[in-house]
Amino acid sequence: MELYHKYFILLLLLLFLYMSGARAQGKQRPWNNSVSAILVFGDSTVDPGNNDFIRTAFRSNFPPYGKDFENKTPTGRFTNGRLATDFIASYVGIKEYLPPYLNSTLSIDDLMTGVSFASAGSGFDPLTARISNVVDMPQQLQYFKEYKKRLESAIGKQAMEKRMQKTFFIISAGTNDFIVNYFTLPIRRKTFTVSAYQHFVLQNAQQFLQALWDEGARRILVTGLPPMGCLPAVITMNSQFNALFQRRCVGMYCSVAQQYNQMLQNAVKSMHLASAHLGAKIYSLDIYTALADIIQDPGRHGFDDISTGCCGTGFLEAGFLCNPNSYVCPDASKYVFWDSIHPTEKTYNIIFNAFRSIIDDMIRD
């Protein structure tokens, strides 16, 4: 009887440990039955390496990019490690990293759980992508249509359409339109005021969202602009030489971003309200506030540097200017920015965590 009692206690203990492990696993991956895939569109903030497969100078498939990625691999992500979209994919439990769609070695299983169509240097303005010779947003949409056909051939049309209903769509673009296309080059400034260009970019963004909707997207997240005036390259280009080391955010760029973001939020809210009765969820992410909060209180997150990048001098280096010969800071986790434009992995992780409640709502049945 005593032996039976000991076995019973042991069985209860094993059952408790099993249930505890199941609860922990469920907490780590709470949505793996609710999300079929994650599909991503946009620019370098969400490009995991599509530019590696096209003819463009806008690449990052060399060290020190990827310094803190798995096996220190420079994948084509414009940062030292993972992107926010990688953290999202891991959080919902579908895969650890989102691959680039243009990688021809991807299997059908790779495709089914999600890819990124994004291309560094792209934007909502078609001219932006042409300047950098990268994949524009209309072509990213065409790749998505091609993607759907590949899935339909593998699993059938009905199953493909069912997966689309549980697919999570993310769009992150617009920064290159303003920083590169409007403020740095004179082309668009000859025909658009700042206000007119904001409306032009917004119109293109709305058309892209509508096109995604027409293709079956029902769970859509679109990010606004970051505090553009706080990007190290923007600070450098708008500072007098004698004030180069007194680095402050450029107010005008930040104001333009805030104005555009308000317009985008209003447009997305209207689209969400108009489609909510169909079960659709279409939200905008306030990336501006998430990044500005980090910059305004860096110590709370353990950052030491908020205005220069970890790579090189941190003033202007990005892309090929951040290369194997560049100086690299000893600890990227102390820097908000990896190069003069793009955040570090740690910053992307903080931004992801700032939107976890929205992500939870977006993918909850």
C-alpha positions in Angstrom: 0.0 0.0 0.0 2.9 2.3 0.9 4.5 1.5 -2.5 1.3 2.3 -4.3 1.1 5.6 -2.5 4.6 6.5 -3.6 3.8 5.7 -7.3 0.6 7.8 -7.1 2.6 10.8 -5.7 5.2 10.3 -8.5 2.5 10.2 -11.1 0.9 13.4 -9.8 4.3 15.1 -9.8 5.0 14.0 -13.4 1.5 15.2 -14.5 2.1 18.6 -12.7 5.5 19.0 -14.5 3.9 18.1 -17.9 1.1 20.6 -17.4 3.4 23.3 -16.2 5.5 22.8 -19.3 2.5 22.9 -21.6 1.3 26.1 -20.0 4.8 27.6 -20.4 4.9 26.6 -24.0 1.4 28.0 -24.6 2.4 31.2 -23.0 5.4 31.5 -25.3 3.5 30.7 -28.4 -0.1 31.7 -27.7 -1.4 32.0 -31.3 0.0 29.1 -33.2 -3.5 27.8 -34.0 -4.8 31.2 -35.1 -2.1 32.3 -37.6 -1.4 30.6 -40.8 1.3 32.8 -42.1 2.9 36.3 -41.9 3.4 38.2 -45.2 5.4 41.4 -45.2 5.8 44.3 -47.6 7.9 47.5 -47.5 11.4 48.7 -47.2 14.7 47.9 -45.3 13.0 47.9 -41.9 11.3 44.6 -42.9 13.6 43.3 -45.7 15.3 40.1 -44.6 17.4 39.9 -47.8 15.3 40.2 -51.0 17.9 42.8 -52.3 20.5 40.0 -52.3 18.7 38.6 -55.3 18.4 41.7 -57.5 20.9 44.1 -59.1 21.2 47.0 -56.6 23.8 48.6 -54.5 21.3 48.7 -51.6 22.5 45.5 -49.9 23.7 44.4 -46.5 24.7 40.7 -47.1 28.2 41.3 -45.7 29.8 41.8 -42.3 29.4 43.5 -39.9 25.7 43.2 -40.7 24.3 40.1 -39.0 27.0 40.4 -36.3 24.5 39.2 -33.6 22.3 37.0 -35.9 22.4 33.2 -35.7 25.9 32.0 -36.6 26.8 35.7 -37.2 25.3 35.4 -40.6 24.9 38.6 -42.7 21.5 37.7 -44.2 20.7 41.0 -45.9 18.9 42.4 -42.9 20.0 46.0 -42.3 20.8 45.5 -38.7 23.0 43.4 -36.4 20.4 40.7 -35.8 16.7 40.2 -36.1 14.0 42.5 -37.3 10.7 43.3 -35.6 8.9 41.0 -38.0 11.2 38.1 -37.0 10.2 38.7 -33.4 6.5 38.7 -34.4 6.9 35.4 -36.3 8.5 33.8 -33.3 5.9 35.2 -30.9 3.0 33.8 -32.8 4.8 30.5 -33.2 5.1 29.9 -36.9 8.9 30.3 -37.4 11.9 31.9 -35.9 12.8 34.1 -38.9 10.9 35.3 -42.0 12.8 34.5 -45.2 13.0 36.7 -48.3 10.5 35.6 -51.0 13.1 36.0 -53.8 15.2 33.2 -52.3 14.5 30.5 -54.9 15.5 27.7 -52.6 12.5 28.1 -50.3 10.3 25.0 -50.0 6.5 25.1 -50.2 6.5 24.6 -46.4 8.7 27.7 -46.1 6.3 29.7 -48.2 3.2 28.5 -46.5 4.2 29.9 -43.1 5.2 33.3 -44.5 7.8 35.4 -46.3 8.8 39.0 -46.8 8.4 40.7 -50.1 10.0 43.9 -48.8 12.9 45.5 -50.6 15.4 47.9 -48.9 15.2 51.4 -50.5 11.6 51.0 -51.6 8.6 53.3 -50.8 5.0 54.1 -51.6 6.1 56.6 -54.2 7.0 54.6 -57.4 10.0 56.9 -58.1 11.6 56.0 -54.7 12.3 52.4 -55.8 13.5 53.5 -59.2 16.1 55.7 -57.6 17.6 52.8 -55.8 16.8 50.1 -58.5 14.9 48.0 -56.0 11.5 46.3 -55.9 8.7 48.8 -55.8 5.4 48.3 -54.0 3.4 47.3 -57.1 5.9 44.6 -57.9 5.8 43.4 -54.3 2.1 43.1 -54.8 2.7 41.1 -58.0 5.0 38.8 -56.1 2.2 38.2 -53.6 -0.2 37.3 -56.4 2.5 34.8 -57.7 2.8 33.5 -54.1 -0.9 32.8 -54.0 -0.8 30.9 -57.2 2.1 28.8 -55.9 0.1 27.9 -52.8 -3.0 27.2 -54.9 -1.0 24.7 -57.0 0.3 23.0 -53.9 -2.8 22.8 -51.7 -5.8 23.9 -53.8 -7.7 27.1 -54.2 -10.1 26.6 -51.3 -7.3 25.8 -48.8 -5.2 28.7 -50.0 -8.1 31.1 -49.5 -8.8 29.7 -46.1 -5.1 30.3 -45.2 -5.4 33.9 -46.4 -8.1 34.6 -43.8 -5.6 33.6 -41.0 -2.6 35.3 -42.6 -1.1 38.3 -40.9 -0.1 41.2 -43.3 2.5 43.8 -42.3 3.4 46.9 -44.3 6.3 49.2 -43.4 7.2 51.9 -45.9 7.3 55.6 -46.4 10.5 56.8 -44.7 12.6 56.5 -48.0 9.9 58.6 -49.8 10.5 61.5 -47.5 14.2 61.3 -46.5 15.6 60.2 -49.8 13.1 61.1 -52.5 11.8 64.4 -51.2 14.3 66.0 -48.8 17.6 64.8 -50.3 16.9 64.8 -54.0 15.3 67.8 -55.7 12.9 65.9 -58.1 9.7 65.7 -56.1 10.3 69.1 -54.4 10.0 70.8 -57.8 6.4 69.7 -58.2 5.1 69.1 -54.6 4.9 71.1 -51.4 5.5 69.1 -48.3 1.8 68.9 -47.6 1.0 67.9 -51.2 3.7 65.2 -51.1 2.3 63.9 -47.8 -1.1 63.5 -49.5 0.5 61.9 -52.5 2.3 59.3 -50.5 -0.8 58.6 -48.4 -2.8 58.1 -51.6 -0.3 55.5 -52.8 -0.4 53.8 -49.4 -4.2 53.6 -49.5 -4.2 52.2 -53.0 -1.7 49.5 -51.8 -3.9 48.7 -48.8 -7.0 48.4 -51.1 -5.1 46.1 -53.5 -4.2 43.8 -50.6 -7.8 43.8 -49.5 -8.9 42.9 -53.0 -6.5 40.0 -52.9 -8.1 38.6 -49.7 -6.1 40.3 -46.9 -8.2 40.7 -43.8 -5.7 41.2 -41.0 -3.5 44.1 -41.9 -1.0 46.2 -39.9 0.6 49.2 -41.5 3.3 51.3 -39.7 3.6 55.0 -39.8 6.8 57.0 -40.1 9.5 57.0 -37.3 10.8 60.3 -35.9 12.8 60.9 -39.0 14.6 63.8 -37.6 16.2 61.6 -35.0 17.9 59.2 -37.5 21.7 59.7 -37.2 22.1 60.3 -40.9 19.4 63.0 -40.9 21.0 64.7 -37.9 24.4 64.7 -39.6 23.1 66.1 -42.9 21.2 68.9 -41.1 23.9 69.9 -38.7 26.5 72.7 -39.1 30.0 71.3 -38.8 30.8 73.1 -35.6 27.6 71.6 -34.1 28.1 68.1 -35.5 28.9 66.7 -32.0 26.0 68.5 -30.4 23.5 66.0 -31.9 19.8 66.7 -31.6 16.7 65.6 -33.5 15.8 67.8 -36.4 12.4 69.2 -35.6 11.1 69.8 -39.1 11.6 66.2 -40.2 9.8 65.0 -37.0 6.9 67.3 -37.6 6.4 66.1 -41.2 6.4 62.5 -39.9 3.8 63.3 -37.2 1.5 65.1 -39.7 1.7 62.2 -42.1 1.1 59.7 -39.4 -2.1 61.4 -38.3 -3.3 61.3 -41.8 -2.5 57.7 -42.2 -4.1 56.8 -38.8 -7.3 58.5 -39.9 -7.4 56.7 -43.2 -6.6 53.3 -41.7 -9.2 53.8 -39.0 -11.9 54.6 -41.6 -10.9 51.5 -43.6 -11.1 49.4 -40.4 -14.5 50.7 -39.4 -15.8 50.1 -42.9 -14.7 46.5 -42.9 -15.1 45.5 -39.2 -18.5 43.9 -39.9 -16.7 41.5 -42.2 -14.4 40.4 -39.5 -11.5 42.4 -40.8 -8.9 44.0 -38.6 -6.8 46.9 -40.1 -4.7 48.9 -37.8 -1.8 51.4 -38.0 1.1 51.1 -35.6 2.4 54.3 -34.0 6.1 53.6 -34.6 6.9 57.2 -34.0 5.9 57.2 -30.4 7.5 53.8 -29.8 10.9 55.0 -31.0 10.6 58.5 -29.6 10.0 57.1 -26.1 13.3 55.1 -26.4 15.2 58.2 -27.5 13.7 60.4 -24.8 14.5 58.0 -22.0 17.3 55.7 -23.2 18.5 54.9 -19.7 15.3 53.0 -19.0 16.2 50.5 -21.7 20.0 50.4 -21.0 21.0 52.5 -24.0 24.1 54.8 -23.9 23.9 56.2 -27.4 20.8 57.6 -29.2 22.2 59.7 -32.0 24.9 57.7 -33.7 25.1 54.2 -35.2 27.2 51.3 -33.8 28.9 50.9 -37.2 31.7 53.2 -38.2 31.5 56.8 -37.0 27.8 56.3 -36.8 27.2 59.6 -38.6 26.6 58.6 -42.2 27.5 54.9 -42.6 24.8 52.6 -44.0 24.8 49.8 -46.6 28.2 49.5 -48.3 29.6 52.3 -46.1 29.2 49.9 -43.2 31.4 47.1 -44.3 34.0 44.6 -43.1 36.6 47.4 -42.7 34.4 49.5 -40.5 34.9 50.0 -36.8 32.1 48.4 -34.8 31.1 49.3 -31.3 31.9 46.6 -28.7 28.2 46.2 -27.6 25.4 47.0 -30.0 22.8 46.6 -27.3 24.0 50.0 -25.9 23.0 51.7 -29.2 19.5 52.6 -30.4 20.8 52.5 -34.0 23.0 49.9 -35.7 24.0 52.1 -38.7 23.1 55.7 -39.4 19.6 54.8 -40.4 18.5 51.4 -39.0 17.8 50.3 -35.5 19.7 47.6 -33.6 18.1 44.2 -32.9 17.5 45.3 -29.3 15.6 48.4 -30.5 13.5 46.3 -32.9 12.7 43.9 -30.0 11.5 46.8 -27.8 9.4 48.2 -30.6 7.9 44.7 -31.1 7.0 44.5 -27.4 5.4 47.9 -27.5 2.8 46.5 -29.9 2.2 43.1 -28.4 -1.3 43.9 -27.2 -2.2 45.1 -30.7 -0.7 42.0 -32.2 -2.7 39.9 -29.8 -5.9 41.6 -30.8 -5.1 41.4 -34.5 -4.6 37.7 -34.6 -7.3 36.7 -32.0 -10.2 34.9 -33.6 
